[in-house]
């Protein structure tokens, strides 16, 4: 998801990431992230 947003000229600022094991401890890990996505226009140079 993050790579596809960057390809669309978006700036991603990740505020918080939390990795959690499942209750059964079977090796499954869940990730929760809080992120802000900003539009980043393509810069053009004036001649």
CHARMM-style PDB file with segment names, atoms N, HN, CA, C and O in Angstrom:
ATOM      1  N   UNK     1       0.822  -1.195   0.000  1.00  0.00      PROA
ATOM      2  CA  UNK     1       0.000   0.000   0.000  1.00  0.00      PROA
ATOM      3  C   UNK     1       0.863   1.256   0.000  1.00  0.00      PROA
ATOM      4  O   UNK     1       0.604   2.187  -0.762  1.00  0.00      PROA
ATOM      5  N   UNK     2       1.896   1.287   0.855  1.00  0.00      PROA
ATOM      6  HN  UNK     2       2.106   0.531   1.474  1.00  0.00      PROA
ATOM      7  CA  UNK     2       2.716   2.490   0.958  1.00  0.00      PROA
ATOM      8  C   UNK     2       3.458   2.772  -0.344  1.00  0.00      PROA
ATOM      9  O   UNK     2       3.555   3.926  -0.762  1.00  0.00      PROA
ATOM     10  N   UNK     3       3.984   1.730  -0.990  1.00  0.00      PROA
ATOM     11  HN  UNK     3       3.905   0.793  -0.651  1.00  0.00      PROA
ATOM     12  CA  UNK     3       4.704   1.933  -2.246  1.00  0.00      PROA
ATOM     13  C   UNK     3       3.787   2.451  -3.341  1.00  0.00      PROA
ATOM     14  O   UNK     3       4.197   3.309  -4.123  1.00  0.00      PROA
ATOM     15  N   UNK     4       2.565   1.959  -3.420  1.00  0.00      PROA
ATOM     16  HN  UNK     4       2.232   1.262  -2.785  1.00  0.00      PROA
ATOM     17  CA  UNK     4       1.643   2.430  -4.452  1.00  0.00      PROA
ATOM     18  C   UNK     4       1.255   3.887  -4.225  1.00  0.00      PROA
ATOM     19  O   UNK     4       1.067   4.624  -5.193  1.00  0.00      PROA
ATOM     20  N   UNK     5       1.131   4.321  -2.973  1.00  0.00      PROA
ATOM     21  HN  UNK     5       1.285   3.722  -2.187  1.00  0.00      PROA
ATOM     22  CA  UNK     5       0.840   5.731  -2.697  1.00  0.00      PROA
ATOM     23  C   UNK     5       2.022   6.622  -3.059  1.00  0.00      PROA
ATOM     24  O   UNK     5       1.827   7.734  -3.549  1.00  0.00      PROA
ATOM     25  N   UNK     6       3.243   6.149  -2.826  1.00  0.00      PROA
ATOM     26  HN  UNK     6       3.401   5.246  -2.428  1.00  0.00      PROA
ATOM     27  CA  UNK     6       4.418   6.933  -3.194  1.00  0.00      PROA
ATOM     28  C   UNK     6       4.513   7.098  -4.704  1.00  0.00      PROA
ATOM     29  O   UNK     6       4.932   8.153  -5.182  1.00  0.00      PROA
ATOM     30  N   UNK     7       4.139   6.090  -5.453  1.00  0.00      PROA
ATOM     31  HN  UNK     7       3.799   5.233  -5.065  1.00  0.00      PROA
ATOM     32  CA  UNK     7       4.166   6.179  -6.916  1.00  0.00      PROA
ATOM     33  C   UNK     7       3.153   7.196  -7.431  1.00  0.00      PROA
ATOM     34  O   UNK     7       3.307   7.704  -8.542  1.00  0.00      PROA
ATOM     35  N   UNK     8       2.130   7.499  -6.652  1.00  0.00      PROA
ATOM     36  HN  UNK     8       2.006   7.087  -5.750  1.00  0.00      PROA
ATOM     37  CA  UNK     8       1.130   8.493  -7.042  1.00  0.00      PROA
ATOM     38  C   UNK     8       1.466   9.865  -6.475  1.00  0.00      PROA
ATOM     39  O   UNK     8       0.576  10.695  -6.294  1.00  0.00      PROA
ATOM     40  N   UNK     9       2.745  10.110  -6.194  1.00  0.00      PROA
ATOM     41  HN  UNK     9       3.468   9.435  -6.342  1.00  0.00      PROA
ATOM     42  CA  UNK     9       3.223  11.394  -5.668  1.00  0.00      PROA
ATOM     43  C   UNK     9       2.567  11.753  -4.342  1.00  0.00      PROA
ATOM     44  O   UNK     9       2.080  12.869  -4.163  1.00  0.00      PROA
ATOM     45  N   UNK    10       2.558  10.815  -3.428  1.00  0.00      PROA
ATOM     46  HN  UNK    10       2.954   9.908  -3.573  1.00  0.00      PROA
ATOM     47  CA  UNK    10       2.033  11.060  -2.087  1.00  0.00      PROA
ATOM     48  C   UNK    10       3.176  10.951  -1.086  1.00  0.00      PROA
ATOM     49  O   UNK    10       4.043  10.087  -1.216  1.00  0.00      PROA
ATOM     50  N   UNK    11       3.176  11.816  -0.103  1.00  0.00      PROA
ATOM     51  HN  UNK    11       2.472  12.518   0.003  1.00  0.00      PROA
ATOM     52  CA  UNK    11       4.140  11.763   0.988  1.00  0.00      PROA
ATOM     53  C   UNK    11       3.455  11.064   2.154  1.00  0.00      PROA
ATOM     54  O   UNK    11       2.340  11.428   2.529  1.00  0.00      PROA
ATOM     55  N   UNK    12       4.112  10.068   2.728  1.00  0.00      PROA
ATOM     56  HN  UNK    12       5.017   9.772   2.424  1.00  0.00      PROA
ATOM     57  CA  UNK    12       3.525   9.283   3.807  1.00  0.00      PROA
ATOM     58  C   UNK    12       4.321   9.516   5.084  1.00  0.00      PROA
ATOM     59  O   UNK    12       5.531   9.291   5.118  1.00  0.00      PROA
ATOM     60  N   UNK    13       3.643   9.965   6.128  1.00  0.00      PROA
ATOM     61  HN  UNK    13       2.661  10.148   6.100  1.00  0.00      PROA
ATOM     62  CA  UNK    13       4.278  10.140   7.438  1.00  0.00      PROA
ATOM     63  C   UNK    13       3.632   9.153   8.396  1.00  0.00      PROA
ATOM     64  O   UNK    13       2.440   9.242   8.691  1.00  0.00      PROA
ATOM     65  N   UNK    14       4.427   8.220   8.874  1.00  0.00      PROA
ATOM     66  HN  UNK    14       5.395   8.148   8.634  1.00  0.00      PROA
ATOM     67  CA  UNK    14       3.923   7.194   9.784  1.00  0.00      PROA
ATOM     68  C   UNK    14       4.057   7.701  11.212  1.00  0.00      PROA
ATOM     69  O   UNK    14       5.153   8.034  11.665  1.00  0.00      PROA
ATOM     70  N   UNK    15       2.942   7.755  11.910  1.00  0.00      PROA
ATOM     71  HN  UNK    15       2.053   7.484  11.542  1.00  0.00      PROA
ATOM     72  CA  UNK    15       2.906   8.254  13.283  1.00  0.00      PROA
ATOM     73  C   UNK    15       3.208   7.151  14.293  1.00  0.00      PROA
ATOM     74  O   UNK    15       3.950   7.365  15.251  1.00  0.00      PROA
ATOM     75  N   UNK    16       2.631   5.976  14.073  1.00  0.00      PROA
ATOM     76  HN  UNK    16       2.028   5.802  13.294  1.00  0.00      PROA
ATOM     77  CA  UNK    16       2.700   4.926  15.090  1.00  0.00      PROA
ATOM     78  C   UNK    16       2.522   3.572  14.412  1.00  0.00      PROA
ATOM     79  O   UNK    16       1.653   3.416  13.554  1.00  0.00      PROA
ATOM     80  N   UNK    17       3.334   2.600  14.789  1.00  0.00      PROA
ATOM     81  HN  UNK    17       4.040   2.726  15.486  1.00  0.00      PROA
ATOM     82  CA  UNK    17       3.186   1.224  14.303  1.00  0.00      PROA
ATOM     83  C   UNK    17       3.155   0.306  15.514  1.00  0.00      PROA
ATOM     84  O   UNK    17       3.955   0.446  16.439  1.00  0.00      PROA
ATOM     85  N   UNK    18       2.219  -0.636  15.495  1.00  0.00      PROA
ATOM     86  HN  UNK    18       1.569  -0.750  14.744  1.00  0.00      PROA
ATOM     87  CA  UNK    18       2.114  -1.600  16.585  1.00  0.00      PROA
ATOM     88  C   UNK    18       2.018  -2.996  15.978  1.00  0.00      PROA
ATOM     89  O   UNK    18       1.147  -3.255  15.148  1.00  0.00      PROA
ATOM     90  N   UNK    19       2.910  -3.894  16.389  1.00  0.00      PROA
ATOM     91  HN  UNK    19       3.618  -3.683  17.063  1.00  0.00      PROA
ATOM     92  CA  UNK    19       2.874  -5.290  15.962  1.00  0.00      PROA
ATOM     93  C   UNK    19       2.345  -6.126  17.118  1.00  0.00      PROA
ATOM     94  O   UNK    19       2.827  -6.017  18.246  1.00  0.00      PROA
ATOM     95  N   UNK    20       1.350  -6.960  16.831  1.00  0.00      PROA
ATOM     96  HN  UNK    20       0.958  -7.048  15.915  1.00  0.00      PROA
ATOM     97  CA  UNK    20       0.708  -7.756  17.879  1.00  0.00      PROA
ATOM     98  C   UNK    20       0.664  -9.224  17.485  1.00  0.00      PROA
ATOM     99  O   UNK    20       0.333  -9.555  16.347  1.00  0.00      PROA
ATOM    100  N   UNK    21       1.000 -10.109  18.428  1.00  0.00      PROA
ATOM    101  HN  UNK    21       1.269  -9.839  19.353  1.00  0.00      PROA
ATOM    102  CA  UNK    21       0.795 -11.542  18.232  1.00  0.00      PROA
ATOM    103  C   UNK    21      -0.687 -11.843  18.390  1.00  0.00      PROA
ATOM    104  O   UNK    21      -1.406 -11.135  19.096  1.00  0.00      PROA
ATOM    105  N   UNK    22      -1.133 -12.901  17.725  1.00  0.00      PROA
ATOM    106  HN  UNK    22      -0.549 -13.476  17.152  1.00  0.00      PROA
ATOM    107  CA  UNK    22      -2.510 -13.314  17.949  1.00  0.00      PROA
ATOM    108  C   UNK    22      -2.605 -13.999  19.316  1.00  0.00      PROA
ATOM    109  O   UNK    22      -1.588 -14.348  19.916  1.00  0.00      PROA
ATOM    110  N   UNK    23      -3.813 -14.184  19.789  1.00  0.00      PROA
ATOM    111  HN  UNK    23      -4.639 -13.901  19.301  1.00  0.00      PROA
ATOM    112  CA  UNK    23      -4.010 -14.753  21.131  1.00  0.00      PROA
ATOM    113  C   UNK    23      -3.574 -16.211  21.220  1.00  0.00      PROA
ATOM    114  O   UNK    23      -3.198 -16.682  22.294  1.00  0.00      PROA
ATOM    115  N   UNK    24      -3.622 -16.934  20.090  1.00  0.00      PROA
ATOM    116  HN  UNK    24      -3.927 -16.552  19.218  1.00  0.00      PROA
ATOM    117  CA  UNK    24      -3.234 -18.344  20.102  1.00  0.00      PROA
ATOM    118  C   UNK    24      -1.748 -18.569  19.926  1.00  0.00      PROA
ATOM    119  O   UNK    24      -1.281 -19.704  20.026  1.00  0.00      PROA
ATOM    120  N   UNK    25      -0.994 -17.513  19.665  1.00  0.00      PROA
ATOM    121  HN  UNK    25      -1.373 -16.591  19.583  1.00  0.00      PROA
ATOM    122  CA  UNK    25       0.454 -17.589  19.451  1.00  0.00      PROA
ATOM    123  C   UNK    25       0.818 -18.627  18.388  1.00  0.00      PROA
ATOM    124  O   UNK    25       1.745 -19.415  18.578  1.00  0.00      PROA
ATOM    125  N   UNK    26       0.085 -18.625  17.267  1.00  0.00      PROA
ATOM    126  HN  UNK    26      -0.668 -17.985  17.113  1.00  0.00      PROA
ATOM    127  CA  UNK    26       0.380 -19.576  16.194  1.00  0.00      PROA
ATOM    128  C   UNK    26       1.318 -18.989  15.135  1.00  0.00      PROA
ATOM    129  O   UNK    26       1.477 -19.568  14.060  1.00  0.00      PROA
ATOM    130  N   UNK    27       1.932 -17.858  15.431  1.00  0.00      PROA
ATOM    131  HN  UNK    27       1.804 -17.388  16.304  1.00  0.00      PROA
ATOM    132  CA  UNK    27       2.894 -17.265  14.496  1.00  0.00      PROA
ATOM    133  C   UNK    27       2.315 -16.153  13.649  1.00  0.00      PROA
ATOM    134  O   UNK    27       3.041 -15.535  12.870  1.00  0.00      PROA
ATOM    135  N   UNK    28       1.035 -15.883  13.778  1.00  0.00      PROA
ATOM    136  HN  UNK    28       0.446 -16.385  14.411  1.00  0.00      PROA
ATOM    137  CA  UNK    28       0.413 -14.801  13.028  1.00  0.00      PROA
ATOM    138  C   UNK    28       0.663 -13.481  13.746  1.00  0.00      PROA
ATOM    139  O   UNK    28       0.455 -13.366  14.953  1.00  0.00      PROA
ATOM    140  N   UNK    29       1.112 -12.487  12.984  1.00  0.00      PROA
ATOM    141  HN  UNK    29       1.281 -12.580  12.003  1.00  0.00      PROA
ATOM    142  CA  UNK    29       1.377 -11.166  13.551  1.00  0.00      PROA
ATOM    143  C   UNK    29       0.471 -10.154  12.860  1.00  0.00      PROA
ATOM    144  O   UNK    29       0.327 -10.170  11.637  1.00  0.00      PROA
ATOM    145  N   UNK    30      -0.125  -9.292  13.635  1.00  0.00      PROA
ATOM    146  HN  UNK    30      -0.008  -9.279  14.628  1.00  0.00      PROA
ATOM    147  CA  UNK    30      -1.004  -8.252  13.103  1.00  0.00      PROA
ATOM    148  C   UNK    30      -0.295  -6.908  13.243  1.00  0.00      PROA
ATOM    149  O   UNK    30       0.332  -6.634  14.266  1.00  0.00      PROA
ATOM    150  N   UNK    31      -0.398  -6.075  12.213  1.00  0.00      PROA
ATOM    151  HN  UNK    31      -0.907  -6.298  11.382  1.00  0.00      PROA
ATOM    152  CA  UNK    31       0.213  -4.756  12.264  1.00  0.00      PROA
ATOM    153  C   UNK    31      -0.874  -3.701  12.190  1.00  0.00      PROA
ATOM    154  O   UNK    31      -1.744  -3.746  11.321  1.00  0.00      PROA
ATOM    155  N   UNK    32      -0.815  -2.750  13.112  1.00  0.00      PROA
ATOM    156  HN  UNK    32      -0.108  -2.714  13.819  1.00  0.00      PROA
ATOM    157  CA  UNK    32      -1.691  -1.591  13.080  1.00  0.00      PROA
ATOM    158  C   UNK    32      -0.805  -0.373  12.920  1.00  0.00      PROA
ATOM    159  O   UNK    32       0.199  -0.234  13.619  1.00  0.00      PROA
ATOM    160  N   UNK    33      -1.172   0.514  11.999  1.00  0.00      PROA
ATOM    161  HN  UNK    33      -1.987   0.401  11.431  1.00  0.00      PROA
ATOM    162  CA  UNK    33      -0.360   1.707  11.765  1.00  0.00      PROA
ATOM    163  C   UNK    33      -1.257   2.929  11.659  1.00  0.00      PROA
ATOM    164  O   UNK    33      -2.356   2.868  11.107  1.00  0.00      PROA
ATOM    165  N   UNK    34      -0.768   4.034  12.196  1.00  0.00      PROA
ATOM    166  HN  UNK    34       0.125   4.083  12.644  1.00  0.00      PROA
ATOM    167  CA  UNK    34      -1.437   5.315  12.033  1.00  0.00      PROA
ATOM    168  C   UNK    34      -0.528   6.150  11.146  1.00  0.00      PROA
ATOM    169  O   UNK    34       0.624   6.414  11.493  1.00  0.00      PROA
ATOM    170  N   UNK    35      -1.055   6.565   9.996  1.00  0.00      PROA
ATOM    171  HN  UNK    35      -1.991   6.351   9.714  1.00  0.00      PROA
ATOM    172  CA  UNK    35      -0.235   7.299   9.037  1.00  0.00      PROA
ATOM    173  C   UNK    35      -1.028   8.455   8.444  1.00  0.00      PROA
ATOM    174  O   UNK    35      -2.250   8.389   8.314  1.00  0.00      PROA
ATOM    175  N   UNK    36      -0.317   9.505   8.091  1.00  0.00      PROA
ATOM    176  HN  UNK    36       0.676   9.559   8.196  1.00  0.00      PROA
ATOM    177  CA  UNK    36      -0.899  10.640   7.381  1.00  0.00      PROA
ATOM    178  C   UNK    36      -0.375  10.617   5.958  1.00  0.00      PROA
ATOM    179  O   UNK    36       0.817  10.408   5.732  1.00  0.00      PROA
ATOM    180  N   UNK    37      -1.268  10.832   4.996  1.00  0.00      PROA
ATOM    181  HN  UNK    37      -2.236  11.002   5.180  1.00  0.00      PROA
ATOM    182  CA  UNK    37      -0.895  10.831   3.584  1.00  0.00      PROA
ATOM    183  C   UNK    37      -1.135  12.229   3.039  1.00  0.00      PROA
ATOM    184  O   UNK    37      -2.227  12.781   3.172  1.00  0.00      PROA
ATOM    185  N   UNK    38      -0.103  12.798   2.423  1.00  0.00      PROA
ATOM    186  HN  UNK    38       0.785  12.350   2.314  1.00  0.00      PROA
ATOM    187  CA  UNK    38      -0.169  14.151   1.883  1.00  0.00      PROA
ATOM    188  C   UNK    38       0.064  14.122   0.382  1.00  0.00      PROA
ATOM    189  O   UNK    38       0.848  13.319  -0.124  1.00  0.00      PROA
ATOM    190  N   UNK    39      -0.623  15.004  -0.318  1.00  0.00      PROA
ATOM    191  HN  UNK    39      -1.260  15.656   0.093  1.00  0.00      PROA
ATOM    192  CA  UNK    39      -0.388  15.168  -1.748  1.00  0.00      PROA
ATOM    193  C   UNK    39       0.929  15.896  -1.939  1.00  0.00      PROA
ATOM    194  O   UNK    39       1.203  16.879  -1.251  1.00  0.00      PROA
ATOM    195  N   UNK    40       1.747  15.421  -2.867  1.00  0.00      PROA
ATOM    196  HN  UNK    40       1.525  14.622  -3.426  1.00  0.00      PROA
ATOM    197  CA  UNK    40       3.035  16.043  -3.152  1.00  0.00      PROA
ATOM    198  C   UNK    40       3.093  16.297  -4.658  1.00  0.00      PROA
ATOM    199  O   UNK    40       3.401  15.386  -5.426  1.00  0.00      PROA
ATOM    200  N   UNK    41       2.800  17.529  -5.086  1.00  0.00      PROA
ATOM    201  HN  UNK    41       2.550  18.270  -4.462  1.00  0.00      PROA
ATOM    202  CA  UNK    41       2.783  17.811  -6.527  1.00  0.00      PROA
ATOM    203  C   UNK    41       4.179  17.692  -7.135  1.00  0.00      PROA
ATOM    204  O   UNK    41       5.190  17.931  -6.475  1.00  0.00      PROA
ATOM    205  N   UNK    42       4.201  17.319  -8.397  1.00  0.00      PROA
ATOM    206  HN  UNK    42       3.380  17.124  -8.933  1.00  0.00      PROA
ATOM    207  CA  UNK    42       5.467  17.227  -9.126  1.00  0.00      PROA
ATOM    208  C   UNK    42       5.996  18.632  -9.345  1.00  0.00      PROA
ATOM    209  O   UNK    42       5.276  19.506  -9.829  1.00  0.00      PROA
ATOM    210  N   UNK    43       7.245  18.846  -8.993  1.00  0.00      PROA
ATOM    211  HN  UNK    43       7.829  18.136  -8.600  1.00  0.00      PROA
ATOM    212  CA  UNK    43       7.849  20.172  -9.150  1.00  0.00      PROA
ATOM    213  C   UNK    43       8.325  20.353 -10.584  1.00  0.00      PROA
ATOM    214  O   UNK    43       8.905  19.450 -11.187  1.00  0.00      PROA
ATOM    215  N   UNK    44       8.067  21.531 -11.108  1.00  0.00      PROA
ATOM    216  HN  UNK    44       7.595  22.264 -10.618  1.00  0.00      PROA
ATOM    217  CA  UNK    44       8.570  21.867 -12.441  1.00  0.00      PROA
ATOM    218  C   UNK    44       9.556  23.005 -12.297  1.00  0.00      PROA
ATOM    219  O   UNK    44       9.334  23.940 -11.527  1.00  0.00      PROA
ATOM    220  N   UNK    45      10.632  22.925 -13.032  1.00  0.00      PROA
ATOM    221  HN  UNK    45      10.812  22.165 -13.657  1.00  0.00      PROA
ATOM    222  CA  UNK    45      11.650  23.967 -12.968  1.00  0.00      PROA
ATOM    223  C   UNK    45      11.357  25.023 -14.015  1.00  0.00      PROA
ATOM    224  O   UNK    45      11.081  24.698 -15.170  1.00  0.00      PROA
ATOM    225  N   UNK    46      11.416  26.279 -13.618  1.00  0.00      PROA
ATOM    226  HN  UNK    46      11.640  26.542 -12.680  1.00  0.00      PROA
ATOM    227  CA  UNK    46      11.218  27.358 -14.582  1.00  0.00      PROA
ATOM    228  C   UNK    46      12.563  27.707 -15.206  1.00  0.00      PROA
ATOM    229  O   UNK    46      13.603  27.682 -14.547  1.00  0.00      PROA
ATOM    230  N   UNK    47      12.514  28.028 -16.467  1.00  0.00      PROA
ATOM    231  HN  UNK    47      11.669  28.049 -17.002  1.00  0.00      PROA
ATOM    232  CA  UNK    47      13.749  28.334 -17.209  1.00  0.00      PROA
ATOM    233  C   UNK    47      14.010  29.818 -17.208  1.00  0.00      PROA
ATOM    234  OT1 UNK    47      15.001  30.271 -17.780  1.00  0.00      PROA
TER     235      UNK     47
END
